[in-house]
Amino acid sequence: MAAKKLHVKKDDMVMVIAGKDNGKTGKVSKVFPDKGRLTVENLNVVKRHSKPNRVNQEGGIVEKEAPMNASNVLLLCAACSKPTRTGTRQLEDGTKARFCKKCNEIVDK
């Protein structure tokens, strides 16, 4: 199975548009393109019970970020500071870049 192309990348600023963290913003820390999911720093935090092991000597309740569906986030445009859908555009030098559909500015650095 081929990996899906996601509209967000690692280190993008995103806003959650669905779920328990609706309206919050954060930075994408991990992307799982084969599953269509991603993790956002300090959002979608879940508690997991873990047994003592070599890494975690004490065990107990550990809080960690769980992956969320990529369709539940929108990219925050740096130019207009709004959550926006993105499109792709071919630049003059032949490379592809994402652009904001609201303000028509290039999102990629």
C-alpha positions in Angstrom: 0.0 0.0 0.0 1.4 3.4 -1.0 1.7 6.2 1.5 -1.0 9.0 1.3 0.0 12.5 0.5 -1.0 14.7 3.5 -1.8 18.4 3.5 0.4 19.0 6.5 4.1 18.3 7.2 6.2 18.0 10.3 6.8 21.4 12.1 3.7 23.0 10.5 1.5 25.1 12.8 -2.0 23.7 12.7 -5.4 24.4 14.3 -7.7 21.5 15.4 -11.1 21.8 13.8 -12.8 18.7 15.3 -12.7 16.7 18.5 -12.0 17.4 22.2 -9.2 19.9 21.4 -11.3 21.9 18.9 -10.0 25.5 18.3 -6.5 24.8 19.8 -3.3 25.3 17.9 0.0 23.5 18.0 3.0 22.3 16.1 3.0 19.0 14.2 5.5 16.7 15.9 5.1 13.4 14.0 3.3 12.5 10.7 2.2 8.9 9.8 1.3 9.2 6.1 0.5 5.5 5.7 -2.3 5.8 8.3 -3.3 9.4 7.5 -2.6 10.5 11.1 -0.4 12.9 12.9 0.5 14.1 16.4 0.4 17.7 17.6 2.5 18.9 20.5 0.6 19.1 23.8 -2.8 18.2 22.1 -4.9 15.0 22.2 -3.1 14.0 25.4 -4.2 10.6 26.8 -3.2 8.7 29.9 -1.7 5.3 29.7 -0.9 2.9 32.5 2.5 1.3 32.2 4.3 -1.4 34.1 7.8 -0.8 35.4 10.5 -1.6 32.8 14.0 -0.6 32.0 13.0 2.7 30.5 10.4 3.7 33.1 11.7 2.3 36.4 8.6 3.3 38.4 5.7 2.6 36.0 2.4 4.3 36.8 0.2 6.6 34.7 2.0 8.3 31.8 0.5 11.1 29.8 1.4 11.2 26.1 0.2 12.6 22.8 -2.0 10.3 20.7 -2.2 10.5 16.9 -5.2 12.2 15.5 -6.7 12.0 12.0 -5.1 14.5 9.6 -8.6 15.6 8.4 -9.2 17.1 11.9 -6.6 19.8 11.5 -6.1 22.8 9.2 -2.8 24.5 8.4 -2.3 28.0 9.9 -1.2 30.4 7.2 1.8 32.5 8.3 0.7 35.5 6.2 -3.0 35.8 7.1 -2.8 33.9 10.5 -6.0 32.0 9.7 -6.7 28.3 9.4 -6.9 27.5 5.7 -7.1 24.8 3.1 -4.1 24.6 0.9 -3.4 23.9 -2.8 -0.3 23.1 -4.7 1.2 25.3 -7.3 4.2 24.8 -9.6 6.7 27.6 -9.3 8.9 29.1 -12.1 11.9 27.0 -11.2 9.8 23.8 -11.6 9.3 23.0 -7.9 5.9 22.5 -6.3 4.8 24.6 -3.3 1.7 24.8 -1.1 -0.3 28.0 -1.1 -3.0 29.4 1.1 -6.5 29.4 -0.5 -7.6 32.5 1.5 -4.7 34.9 0.8 -3.1 33.2 -2.1 0.4 33.3 -0.5 3.0 30.6 -0.6 3.0 28.6 2.7 6.2 26.6 2.2 9.5 28.3 3.2 
